[in-house]
Amino acid sequence: MKNITKIALGLAIILGLTSCSSNNQSAKNDNAEKSAQTEESKTDNSTDPLADKDVIKLGVCGENNEDWDDVAKRFKEGTGKEIELVKFTDYREPNEALLSGDIDINAFQHKKFLEDFNKVAGSDIVSIADTSIAPLGIYSSKIKDLKDLKDGAKIAIPDDATNGARSLFLLQSAGLIKVSGKDGDAITINEITENPRNFEIIELSASQTARSLDDVDIACVNSGMAVDAGFIPTQDAIYLEDHKDPNKGIYVNIIATTKANKDSKILKDLVDNYYHTDETKKIIEEISKGSSIPVW
């Protein structure tokens, strides 16, 4: 009987020790899991290169950026972080500044321009959000209708590959020339197949096309540059690109950043909660007089 009692007592002790060991291991596992979650959270924050920045530098082209001025104000009120607008005059500069680390994001270009830039520069800048589409227009200080354009007239177009090609397709849609290819193709003046009226096509920096209007008969001017020059595209352009044409989707403007920053939670918050809002839409529509159309 004593032996049975001793055996029972031994089993109870063993079972008790096993239970304690199991509970201790479970507690250790729980603590390890919590520790892992904490470390994972720290890792998530540390992988956002913009998390510790108090100032986000945004590259833009031109002087009229009321939409971003308003976004910056609301963003600071909501997050305590500032958005500093860094202004450029040439379309090549904001992407170069992004690659050099001088700015964190930019908002000046459309999808096709970025695609062409990446190909030429061998870069990996990425789009993180759509903004608006701004129809390209034909402007003149000498005529009010294209039917008054004389043979041999001088026509200024942007000299960068993307907007230059876009301008040639615009001139074709206006019935002035014929070119080979389709929207989005990287055509140049060498792809003009018909120019029966002997127009002289003059290539200039996009920032100079509006300023050239005293020296040429017509000019193809990007919407932002036109607004900076005091034009209201929907009123002052003598011919305006059809933004409803599905082929023009490649000209939707974007917010872009480096591949390293593309998953930044700071930028996602900026886009989702401050830029893609009714407040921003209203400002874009007011300042552009309807010539820039929000597309989100």
Secondary structure, 3 states (H helix, E strand, C coil): CHHHHHHHHHHHHHHHHHHHHHHHHHHHHHHHHHHHHHHHHHHHHHCCCCCCCCEEEEEEECCCCHHHHHHHHHHHHHHCCEEEEEEECCCCHHHHHHHHCCCCEECCCEHHHHHHHHHHHCCCCEEEEEEEECCCEEECCCCCCHHHCCCCCEEEEECCHHHHHHHHHHHHHCCCCEECCCCCCCCCHHHEEECCCCCEEEEECHHHCHHHHHCCCEEEECHHHHHHCCCCHHHHCCEECCCCCHHHHHHEEEEEECHHHCCCHHHHHHHHHHHCCHHHHHHHHHHHCCCCEECC
